[in-house]
């Protein structure tokens, strides 16, 4: 691949930034929301449909792909982009979070994490070096450092020890990543909700030097108020000229608040997972299509949305196919939710560029406060 990885901030409004991440596989407009393609698929979606919503980049999952179908198999078949028919940028997480949350019988040491697969119980060892190797085999454009993410709440001593281990792993990840033109390596800031630990982590990462920086260890149960409390200062500890990625976030109001605080990239399974359970995200908030109030409603889910679910189908139809467990229900609602998220990002980018973010945010919250349309 020709070309380099780069980041340009094109506009600012308060702490918020609007810009572009350049990669050999295409540009990523920021602030960006990355749909999650855990096992080389955004569930219930074709790749071209995901692209049609406005997504510039997808996220793939190191832990799941290393177990099935294996990184070696994907490499032999031409890499993750060809394997899943997505020719634009892909970010892969390091596998660390899933090892901590999904694997059984895990043992954490300085070397890495030894664990048993949640699929078949097979034994594996994931280290910073192995995580870098897996992500190289996958061929992802943005690679994440291998880190440990402690569950909150935790004592400062536990969070500090975990953060310092992650910083040692960050150096090993950097060393193992090597020189890969056109590919980027992101460091992950840890430190829980402790400002001093966050600052120490950011200083360690900046000293190592990365192409971008993630704020990790949030959206793990601490609540929005605590998360925003950290985001009020944490992005400011990171270099101005690099992308800032908030991992695992989130709900629409989490995203808006994160962008206000200087975050450039986010990912979350919520829009696709919600779509498979009959939940639609709209300008009036979350709508449960399973509810009986929709069964005779001829109106679209969201009159302002241009997705196929809203353009061609009624709430009554969506209610019917979801209640009947028809696959098209998951397909249509997932498409709608991903479209809503990408429309939200487009609105945020435009608002920052125009210097009207406060006005946009006020309108966003007003729409949600008004709630769903009245029943027929």
N, C-alpha and C positions, 0 to 999 in steps of 0.2 A: 504494500500500500504506500502511495505517495502522500505527502502532507504531514502536518504536525498537529499536536494537541495544543490548544490555546484557549484563553478566556479573555473576553473584552467586556467591560462594563460600559454600556451605552447611555444610561440615564440613571439618575438617583432621585428619590423622593423620601426625605428623612433618612432612615436606615435602609430602606428598601432599595434594591438594585434591579435594573433590567439590562440584560446583556445577551451574549452569544458565546457558547462553548463550541470551538471548532475542532472537528476530528476528521480523519481521512474518510470516514464513512458518512459524513454529513454534519450539518450544524444542529446544535441543540439550543433552542430559544429558552432563555431563563427570565423569570423563575419557571422551572420545569417540573411537571409531575410525571413520574415514570411508572407506567403500569407494571405490575409484577407478573412475570412469566416464570413462575417457580420451577417447573419441570420442563422447560423449553416450550411452554405454551401459556398464553393468557387464557385461562379457562373459559370455555364457551365462545371463544372469538377466533376468527381467522386473522392471521397477521396483517393482511391488507385492510381488514376492517378496523383493526387497532390503529393503523396508520391513518385511516380516513377520519378518525376522531380528532386528529391533530397531534398525536404522540410522536415525538422526535426520537425517543430512546426507550428501551425496555430494560427491565432488570431480570437477571437469571440467578438461580440459587446454587451455589457451589456444593453445599451439603447434599441436596437432593440429587443433583446431576452426577456427583461422584459415586453415589450409591446406585443410581439407575438413570440412564443406561451405562454409566461410567464415562469419565472424561476421556479416557483412552479411546473408547469406541467413537465418541463424538469427533475427536481429532482425526481418527482414521477415515471418517466420513466427510471430512472437509471443514470441520469446525462448527461452532454453535450457530453462526449466522446462516450457513447453508443448511444445516440440519433442521432448523426451525423455520426456514424461509423468511428471514428478516434481515434485510441488507443494510439497515441503518445501525446506529450505535447501540451497543449493549453494555450495561454495567453488571458485573457479578459481585455479589457480596462474598465475604470471606469464608462463610460456613460457621463462624464462631458462635453466632447467636443461636442457630439451629442446634448445634451440638449441645449447648447449655439447656435448651428448652425442649428438645425432642428426643435426643439419644438417651438410652438407658445405660446403667452401669458405667458411667463415665468416670475417668480418673484424670484430674488436672495436675500437671507437673510443670516445671520450668520449660521442659522440652516442648510440650503441647498437650493435647487431650487425646487420651485413649478411650474409645467408646464402642458400644454395640449398636448396630443399625436398628432403627425402629421398624424396618421392613422385615428383615429376616434374622436379626440377631448376630450377623457376621461382625467380626472384630476389625476395627480400623484405628489408625493413628493420624490425627490431623495436627500438623505443626505449621509455623509460618512458612517454612520452605515448601512443604507439601501443598499448602493452600495456593502459593504462588505458582507451583507446577500445574496444579489442576486448572487454575484460571488461564495460564498460558496455553494449555491444551484446548481449552474451550475457545480461546481466541477473542475474549472480550476486550472491548475498547477501553473501559475503565475498570480497573482492578482495585479491590479493597484490601487493606492490610488485615492480617489475622489478629483478632483481639478477643478479649474476654469481656463479657457484659454481665456484671452482677445484677441480680434482681433487686429492685428497691421495694420496701425500705431496707437499708443496710447501715451498719455503723460506719462512721468516717474511717475507722481503721481498716475495715474490710474493703471499703471503696478505694482507699488510698493504695492498699496492697495490690488490688486488682488493676487499678490504673497504672501503677508502676510496672507490673508484669506486662500489660498491654503495650507500654512504651518500649520495653525491651523487645517484645515481639515485633513492634513497628520497625525497629532498626533491622531486625533479622529479615522482615518482609522486604524492606528497601534493598538490602544486600542481595537477597535471593531474586528479586525482580530484575535487577540488572539494567541494561540499556536496551530498551525496546522502543525505537522511534515509532511515533503514531499511536502508541498505547500509553495510558496514564495510570499512575498509582496514587490512590488517595489514602492519607492517614486518618485515623479515627480518634477524636478527642473523647476522653472519658473523664470521670470525676464526680458522677452522680449530681447532686444538687449543691455541692460544696464549691464555692467560688474559688477558693485558694487552690483546690485540687484541679479544677478546670484550667486555671491559669498555668499551673505547673505542667499539666498535660499538653496544653497548646505550645508552651515554650519548648518542651521536649520534641514535639512533632516538627515545629518550625526549624529547630536545630538540625533535624535529620533532613528535612526538605522534601516536599511532596508536590504533585501537580494539582492537588485539590485537597480539601479537608472536610471531614464529616464531623458533625456533632452527634456522637453516639450515646447510648445509655439513657435515652429519654424514650417516652412513649412505652414505658415498661411498667406502668401502674402507678406513676407518681401523681397523676392528675394534671389537668391543663394549667392550673394556676402555678404549680411548681415548675412545669415545663417552661411556661412563658417567663417565669422568674429567672431561669437559667439563660434563656434566649435573650433576655434584656442585656446581658453582658458577654456571653460566651462567643458569639460571632466576632465581637470586637477584639478578641484575643488572637484571631486568625489573620493571616495576610490578606490585605485588601485586593490583591491582584490574582487571587485564586478562587475557584468556585467553593461555595459552602453548602454542604449536603446534610440535611436533617433526616436521619434514617428512621423509616417505619412510621412516618406521619403523612396523612392521617385523615381525620374528619375535615370537612370543608372549613369550619371555623378555626381548626388548628392550622390549616394551611395558610389562611389569610393572616392570622396572627404571626406565623413564622416568617412570612414574606415581609410584613411590617418591620420585623426585627432583623432583617438582613440575610435571610436564607435564600439560596438560589435553586436548590434541587430537593425534591422529596419523593418518597415512594410509599405505597401502602397497598395491601390486598383488599382494603375495604370496598372500593367500588365494584370489583368483580365478585367478592364474597357476598356482599349485600345483594347483588343482582341474582345470585343463585338461591337466595332465601326470600325473594319477593319484595325486597326493599328498593325503592327508587329515591335517588337524591334529586331534589328540585330546588328551584329558586325560593320556594316556600318551605323548605326543610325536607325532612325524610317522610316518605309516604309508604305505608304498608299495603301493597296491592292484594294481600290475602283478605283484607277486611271486607265485609259484606257491603259496605257503603259504595263500593266501586262496581258492583255486579251489573247495574243497569246504567252505568255512566258512559255516554257516547263520546265524551270529550277526551282529548289527548292527556297523557300524564303531565306534560309540561308544554304549554302552547308556544313558548319561546324557543323550544329545542328543535333542531333540524335532524335529529337521529331517526332511523327507520321506525323505532318503537313509537315515537311521538308523531311522526309524519304520516304513518300508514295504519296505525292501530289505535283502538279505543282503550280506555281504562277497563271497560267491561271485558274486552278480549284478553287483556293482560291478566286480569283477575281470573278469568276462566282457565287459561293455559297454566297459570301458576298453581291454582287449586288442583288441576288435573295432573300436575307434575309432568307436563309436556316440556321437552327439551327446548322448544322455541321460547318458552318463558324465560329461562336462564339466558338464552342468547340475546333476546331483545332487551331485557333489563340490564344486563352487563354492558351492552353497547350504549344504552342510554346513560348509565352511570359514568362510564369512561368519557362519553361526550360531555356530560355535565362538568366533570373535573377538568377536561381540556378547555372547555369554554370559560371556566373560572380562571384558569391560568392565563388564557388569552386576554381576559378582562383585566387581570392584575398587571400583566405586561404593558398593556395599553395605558392603564391608569398611571403607572410609574413613569412611563415615557412622557405622558402629558402633564406630569406634576399634579395629578388629581387623585392620588391614592386615598386620601382621607374621605373624599366625596364617594369614591367607589366603595370603600369599606362600610361607610354609613348606609349606603344603598343595599349592600349585601346583608347587613344585619337587620335592616328594616324589612327586607323581603322575607327573611326567616322568621322574624317576629310576627309578621302578618299571617304566617302559616299557610296551609294548603287551601285550595279553593273550596267553597262551600259545597256540600253534597247536593246532588240533583234532587 
